[in-house]
Amino acid sequence: MPTLALLVALLLGLAFVLVPGAVAYLAYRHPNAREPLVVGIATLAAMAAIFVPIALR
């Protein structure tokens, strides 16, 4: 696997961990909005729905 592909995979993996975590933290800081775990899982599902079809091309 080329180095560029490994770098892109690493950055996407990092994004798939950090973005839902940050959104869940925001939901945790504002408890009247929603449950933090539900928000984090929904964000992860939305990211997967966007990036997986692109990666499978």
C-alpha positions in Angstrom: 0.0 0.0 0.0 1.4 3.4 -0.9 2.4 5.8 1.7 -0.2 8.4 0.6 -3.0 5.8 1.0 -1.8 4.9 4.5 -1.7 8.5 5.5 -5.3 9.1 4.1 -6.5 6.0 6.0 -4.9 7.2 9.2 -6.4 10.6 8.9 -9.9 9.2 8.1 -9.6 6.9 11.1 -8.6 9.7 13.3 -11.5 11.8 12.0 -14.0 8.9 12.6 -12.9 8.9 16.3 -12.5 12.6 17.0 -15.5 14.1 15.3 -18.2 12.0 17.0 -16.3 12.4 20.3 -16.3 16.2 20.0 -20.0 16.2 19.1 -20.8 13.9 22.0 -18.8 16.2 24.3 -20.8 19.2 23.1 -24.1 17.3 23.8 -22.7 16.4 27.2 -22.0 20.1 28.0 -25.6 21.0 26.9 -27.7 18.3 28.6 -31.0 19.6 27.6 -30.2 19.0 23.9 -29.9 15.2 23.6 -28.2 12.2 25.1 -24.4 12.4 24.3 -24.1 8.7 23.4 -27.0 8.9 20.9 -25.6 12.1 19.4 -22.1 10.5 19.0 -23.4 7.3 17.4 -25.7 9.4 15.0 -22.7 11.5 14.0 -20.6 8.3 13.4 -23.4 6.8 11.3 -23.8 10.0 9.2 -20.0 10.1 8.6 -20.1 6.5 7.6 -23.0 7.1 5.2 -21.0 9.9 3.5 -17.5 8.4 3.4 -18.0 4.7 2.8 -19.6 5.1 -0.7 -16.7 7.4 -1.6 -14.1 4.9 -0.4 -15.7 2.0 -2.2 -15.4 3.7 -5.6 
